[in-house]
Amino acid sequence: MGIPNLTDRPDYIQIFTALERGNHSKNDLCSLENNPTSSPDSDLNFPMRVIKSDLNWLSANEKDIVYDIASKRIAEKCGRTAMPEMNRKWTIPACDLHTKFEIMLREPSLTGDNLGLKTWAASFVISKQLGQFGRDYFSHLLGPLDSIEKSIDHIALQHKIQVLELGSGTGLLGMVAAAVWGVSVLLTDLEDIQENLRYNIQMNHDTISKVSNGSVTSHVLNWRIPEKAFPEPKDFELIMAADPLYDDFHPLALANTINLFLKKNSNSRLLVAIPLRDRYTTKLSQELKRQLLLRHFQTVDVELRSSQDDDWTGSKNNSESFHIETTVWRRSEVNMIDD
């Protein structure tokens, strides 16, 4: 029996059997990509999709059992998710744009469908490179990023920039962006993520203030109904999303959300970082590209960056080795006219 498709509303036995079958593989998530005999869909992606689904065709008792097993399967593949609540320190190394600084994040234990309560590899990898991204792709928005010392004109320009992060999770990427670029960043995610997100913002307020004049706030934003997120229309010069795809509906929903909130001019930019862990995430990445192209977005640049990072895994013997595809997008002239 293959992995059931949740859009077909498989019954309890089918889901339970597929999850139990995943118990036979004890590969850690971080070494999964190096094992060609392992099935990515059964080892990790199916449990993640189960957790994110409302499973509204099952009884309450069946859902509780299925969610519990799916959480255990994920914990087996990445022991980090099985840890109790903890505060984790993330070090952003110094460069010519800023001194070294640290972001402290509270990560509750994985419960229910709240995958956003964990900090995933893409956010950390991209966070450490935001200075270079700002210099290479966003200098027309941020002003010149040439040194730690910034001119008054530069500071004034930065304060005018509105940055939106979609699927912020624990908030690492958005808070680092606020610190490194000195901008105002709005972190967004689902309602259940907000309490932890607000806690992390408050915990890092002084750190961000010491690095730059950046600021961070948070807000609920559901990609299924993005038009209901704000009482009045809003748009942003720069939108970011790291590791945003883990369900079949995400590419379409994310593309619609981006199209709604990215400012409709030639200067606005979109930064998306997607880990290509396996066939499923690669398929989701390709579908997001298709959806953005249909909305007349065009790529500015695409890069593959290694996710292998000793700071992330803590051990060279247990390091992730997949690539993270980072793409910078802009609106085409057709996009601005049609919309």
URGI-V9380 format. One record per pair of residues at least 24 apart in sequence whose ideal C-beta (glycine too) atoms are under 8 Angstrom apart, sorted by sequence separation. I is the first residue (numbers start at 0). J is the second residue. D is the distance in whole Angstrom. If there is no record, write none. Layout:
{{I/J/D} {I/J/D}}
This chain:
{{17/41/7} {21/45/7} {46/70/8} {82/106/8} {84/108/6} {102/126/8} {157/181/4} {158/182/8} {161/185/7} {163/187/7} {168/192/7} {193/217/6} {301/325/7} {302/326/8} {21/46/7} {83/108/5} {157/182/5} {158/183/7} {167/192/7} {174/199/7} {223/248/8} {235/260/6} {301/326/5} {46/72/4} {47/73/6} {82/108/6} {169/195/7} {170/196/5} {174/200/7} {193/219/6} {234/260/6} {235/261/6} {236/262/5} {300/326/7} {301/327/8} {18/45/7} {46/73/5} {81/108/8} {154/181/7} {169/196/7} {222/249/7} {225/252/8} {233/260/7} {234/261/7} {235/262/6} {269/296/7} {300/327/5} {17/45/6} {18/46/6} {80/108/8} {81/109/7} {168/196/8} {178/206/7} {234/262/4} {243/271/7} {275/303/8} {298/326/6} {299/327/4} {43/72/8} {80/109/4} {89/118/7} {167/196/6} {170/199/5} {174/203/5} {178/207/5} {184/213/7} {186/215/6} {188/217/8} {190/219/5} {223/252/6} {234/263/7} {238/267/8} {240/269/8} {244/273/6} {298/327/7} {299/328/6} {43/73/7} {169/199/6} {170/200/6} {177/207/5} {181/211/4} {183/213/7} {184/214/7} {185/215/8} {186/216/7} {187/217/7} {189/219/7} {222/252/4} {225/255/7} {236/266/7} {237/267/7} {238/268/8} {239/269/8} {240/270/8} {241/271/8} {242/272/7} {243/273/7} {298/328/6} {299/329/5} {18/49/7} {87/118/7} {179/210/7} {180/211/7} {181/212/5} {182/213/5} {183/214/5} {184/215/5} {185/216/6} {186/217/5} {187/218/5} {188/219/7} {189/220/8} {190/221/8} {222/253/6} {225/256/4} {236/267/5} {237/268/5} {238/269/5} {239/270/5} {240/271/5} {241/272/4} {242/273/7} {268/299/7} {297/328/7} {149/181/7} {178/210/4} {179/211/7} {181/213/5} {183/215/8} {184/216/8} {185/217/7} {186/218/8} {187/219/7} {188/220/7} {189/221/6} {235/267/7} {236/268/7} {237/269/8} {238/270/7} {239/271/8} {240/272/7} {242/274/6} {274/306/6} {296/328/5} {297/329/6} {43/76/5} {97/130/7} {170/203/8} {174/207/6} {178/211/6} {180/213/7} {183/216/8} {185/218/6} {187/220/4} {222/255/7} {226/259/7} {234/267/8} {237/270/7} {250/283/6} {254/287/6} {296/329/7} {297/330/8} {42/76/6} {89/123/6} {96/130/4} {177/211/7} {179/213/8} {222/256/5} {225/259/5} {249/283/6} {253/287/6} {257/291/7} {296/330/6} {297/331/5} {14/49/7} {74/109/7} {91/126/6} {92/127/6} {95/130/8} {178/213/5} {225/260/7} {245/280/8} {251/286/8} {255/290/8} {295/330/7} {296/331/7} {73/109/7} {91/127/6} {94/130/5} {144/180/8} {177/213/3} {220/256/7} {244/280/6} {247/283/8} {250/286/4} {254/290/4} {258/294/5} {295/331/5} {80/117/6} {89/126/7} {94/131/8} {96/133/8} {176/213/8} {177/214/6} {250/287/4} {253/290/8} {254/291/5} {291/328/6} {2/40/5} {79/117/7} {96/134/7} {177/215/5} {245/283/7} {249/287/8} {258/296/8} {288/326/8} {295/333/4} {296/334/6} {2/41/6} {70/109/6} {141/180/5} {244/283/4} {250/289/8} {251/290/6} {254/293/8} {257/296/8} {295/334/3} {14/54/8} {70/110/8} {141/181/8} {244/284/7} {250/290/5} {254/294/6} {284/324/6} {294/334/6} {141/182/7} {174/215/5} {187/228/7} {173/215/6} {295/337/7} {2/45/5} {5/48/6} {14/57/8} {129/172/8} {137/180/8} {244/287/6} {5/49/7} {277/321/8} {294/338/8} {28/73/8} {31/76/7} {66/111/6} {126/171/6} {170/215/7} {276/321/5} {11/57/6} {66/112/7} {122/168/7} {126/172/5} {129/175/6} {133/179/7} {275/321/6} {5/52/5} {10/57/8} {11/58/8} {18/65/7} {122/169/8} {125/172/6} {129/176/6} {133/180/5} {170/217/7} {274/321/6} {275/322/5} {8/56/5} {28/76/4} {29/77/7} {96/144/5} {123/171/6} {127/175/8} {274/322/8} {275/323/7} {5/54/8} {15/64/7} {19/68/7} {22/71/8} {27/76/6} {28/77/4} {96/145/8} {98/147/7} {119/168/7} {122/171/5} {126/175/4} {130/179/5} {274/323/5} {275/324/6} {11/61/4} {15/65/6} {18/68/5} {22/72/7} {25/75/6} {26/76/7} {27/77/7} {95/145/8} {96/146/7} {97/147/6} {118/168/7} {122/172/5} {126/176/8} {129/179/5} {167/217/7} {185/235/8} {273/323/7} {274/324/8} {14/65/5} {18/69/6} {21/72/5} {27/78/7} {95/146/6} {96/147/6} {115/166/7} {117/168/7} {118/169/5} {129/180/7} {272/323/5} {273/324/5} {95/147/7} {115/167/7} {116/168/7} {117/169/7} {272/324/7} {11/64/8} {15/68/7} {22/75/7} {115/168/4} {116/169/7} {118/171/5} {272/325/5} {273/326/8} {11/65/7} {18/72/6} {114/168/8} {115/169/7} {157/211/8} {158/212/7} {271/325/7} {272/326/8} {157/212/7} {165/220/7} {182/237/8} {270/325/7} {271/326/5} {157/213/8} {270/326/8} {165/222/7} {270/327/6} {271/328/7} {154/212/6} {269/327/7} {270/328/8} {268/327/6} {269/328/4} {52/112/8} {268/328/7} {269/329/7} {50/111/7} {51/112/5} {268/329/6} {50/112/5} {149/211/8} {267/329/7} {51/114/7} {106/169/6} {176/239/7} {267/330/6} {50/114/7} {105/169/8} {265/329/7} {104/169/5} {265/330/7} {104/170/7} {173/239/7} {264/330/7} {47/114/7} {104/171/6} {172/239/6} {263/330/6} {265/332/8} {102/171/6} {172/241/5} {261/330/7} {265/335/7} {263/334/7} {264/335/7} {102/174/6} {163/235/4} {263/335/5} {102/175/6} {115/188/5} {161/234/8} {162/235/6} {165/238/7} {115/189/7} {161/235/5} {162/236/7} {163/237/7} {164/238/8} {165/239/7} {166/240/6} {161/236/6} {162/237/5} {163/238/5} {164/239/5} {165/240/4} {166/241/8} {263/338/6} {102/178/8} {115/191/8} {116/192/7} {160/236/5} {161/237/8} {162/238/7} {163/239/7} {164/240/7} {166/242/8} {115/192/4} {160/237/7} {162/239/7} {166/243/4} {100/178/6} {113/191/5} {165/243/6} {112/191/8} {113/192/6} {116/195/6} {111/191/8} {258/338/7} {97/178/7} {89/171/6} {97/179/6} {96/179/7} {91/175/6} {91/178/8} {91/179/8} {107/195/6} {165/253/7} {105/195/6} {165/256/6} {165/257/7} {105/198/6} {105/199/6} {104/199/5} {103/199/8} {140/236/5} {105/202/7} {140/237/6} {163/260/6} {104/202/8} {103/202/6} {103/203/6} {137/237/6} {102/203/5} {103/206/8} {102/206/7} {101/206/7} {100/206/6} {100/209/7} {100/210/5} {98/210/7} {97/210/6} {97/211/7} {125/241/5} {122/241/5} {121/241/4} {122/242/7} {121/242/4} {119/241/8} {120/242/7} {119/242/5} {140/266/6} {139/266/6} {140/268/7} {114/245/7} {137/268/6} {136/268/6} {136/270/8} {132/270/7} {125/270/8} {125/272/5} {124/272/8} {122/272/8} {121/272/5} {121/273/7} {121/274/5} {120/274/6} {119/274/8} {136/299/6} {136/300/7} {135/300/8} {128/304/7} {125/304/8} {124/304/6} {124/305/8} {124/306/6} {124/308/6} {121/306/7} {123/308/7} {120/306/5} {123/310/7} {124/311/7} {120/308/7} {123/311/6} {120/311/5} {136/327/5} {51/245/7} {52/246/8} {51/246/5} {132/327/8} {48/245/7} {47/245/5} {48/246/6} {125/323/7} {48/247/8} {120/319/6} {124/323/6} {125/325/7} {44/245/7} {121/323/5} {120/323/7} {90/310/7} {43/276/8} {44/277/7} {43/277/8} {44/279/5} {44/280/7} {39/276/7} {40/277/7} {39/277/3} {40/278/7} {39/278/6} {40/279/6} {39/279/6} {6/247/6} {5/247/8} {32/276/6} {31/276/8} {32/277/7} {31/277/8} {29/312/6} {30/317/7} {32/319/7} {33/320/6} {29/317/5} {32/320/6} {29/318/6} {32/321/5} {27/317/6} {29/319/5} {28/319/8}}
